[in-house]
Amino acid sequence: MDDPFTPEDIEKLSAAIDAELRELGAPGTALSRGRTVKEALGEKQRRAIEKATGQEATSFLARFKDAARKDLCEKGGILHTQWTKWKDLANKDIVKTFGGILVGMGLAGSALQIAVVAIAVYVLYLGVEAFCREG
């Protein structure tokens, strides 16, 4: 499958992820700050997901997690391997991988860009391990 984003899109979306994480605080710290998994989904990200998908954010994220599990949560997955090695994920890799998953879920155009940033911020802020662990 072709990448859903141009190199310029990837740069722009990566910068947007960084900007939103700066607003929220350090990645992977939501639970250590006493927030619940549901609270880790900030209002801005919740609204963005609901606007882009036309669905309630938490139910869409559950569907997304099912679709992303192989790449993000399971041994041998592209993002899982990167996370296991570095305890970090490169925004560009997240954008590419999540973009492909979201295209497979039926998103396109500006909705795809909005959703990929919001979901990436949520996953990074919550932490990959917590995202994968939560049912």
N, C-alpha and C positions, 0 to 999 in steps of 0.2 A: 504494500500500500504506500502511496506517495505521502510525504509529510503534509499535514493539513495547513502548515504555516510556512511562509517565506522566511529566509534568514532575518530579514528586517522585522517581521512580526515576532519572531522568537526573541530578538533583542528587546523589543518594546514590551512584550509580555513578561519577560524576565525582570525588567526594571520595575514593572508594575507590581510584581510579586514582592520584590525587595521593599518597595515603598509601603505597601500595606503591612508587611511584617514589622517595619520600623514603627508604624502606628500602634501595633498590638504589643510589641515587645519581642524578646528573643524567641527564635523558633524552638519548638520542643519543650516549652516551659509552661504550657497552659495548666497541666495537671499539678505541677509542682507549685503553682501559684494558688492552688486550692480551687480551681475551676473544674466543673464537671465537663464531661465530654460535650454535652449539649451546649454549655456555656462557652466552650472554646470556639464554637461557630459564632463569630461576631455578627452583629446585626447587619453590617455592611455586606459581609459574605453571604449571609442568609438571603437578604434582599436580592443580591446579584444572582444567586443560584435560582431563586424562584422566578425572577424576571426572565432569565435566559432559558429556563426549562419549562416554565408554566406549571411546575409541580412544587409541592411542599418540599422544602430543602432537606429535611432529615430523611424523608422517604427516597428522594432522589440520591442522596449520599449513600444510602443502603444499597441501592441498585448499582451505583458507581463502584462501591467497594467490592461487590460481587464480580463486576466486570474487571476491576483492576487487581484483584487478589493475586493472580498468577504473576504479574509483573512486579507488584509492590510487596506482597506479603509472603510469597512462597520462595523457598530456596531455589536458586537458579534463575529467578526473575531478574530482568535487567536492573530495575531500580532497587530491588531487594539486595542484589549483589553489591551495588554501590553503597547502599546504606550500611550493610554489614561490614564492609571494609573501612569506610570513612566516617560513619555515623553522621553523614551529611548527604544531601542530594543536590546536584547542580540544577539550578532553575531551568536551564535550557533542556536538560534531559527530561525533567518533569513535564515541561511544556510539550515536548515532542510525544512522550509516552501518553500522558493524559489526553492530549489533543486527539491522538489516534483512537483511544478508548471512547472519548466523547463523540467522535464522528461515528463510530460504530453504534453508539446509543442514539444517533439521529440528530445530533446538533451540527449546525453549520453557521458560517458567516460570523456576524458580530456576537450572536448568542454563544458560539463556540469560544470566542476570545474571552468574553465575560465569565463564562463558566470555568474555563481552564485556570484563570487567575484566582477566582474565588475558591475553587476546590484545592488548588495548590497551596494557597495561604492557609486554609483550614488544616490540611494534612501536615504541613510543616509546623504550624503553630501548636497543634495538638501533639505532634510527634508521630513518626511512622509506626513505632511499636504500639502505641496506644490506639492509633487508627486501626491497625490490623487486629488488635486484641478485642476491641469493642464489637459486640454483636448487635 
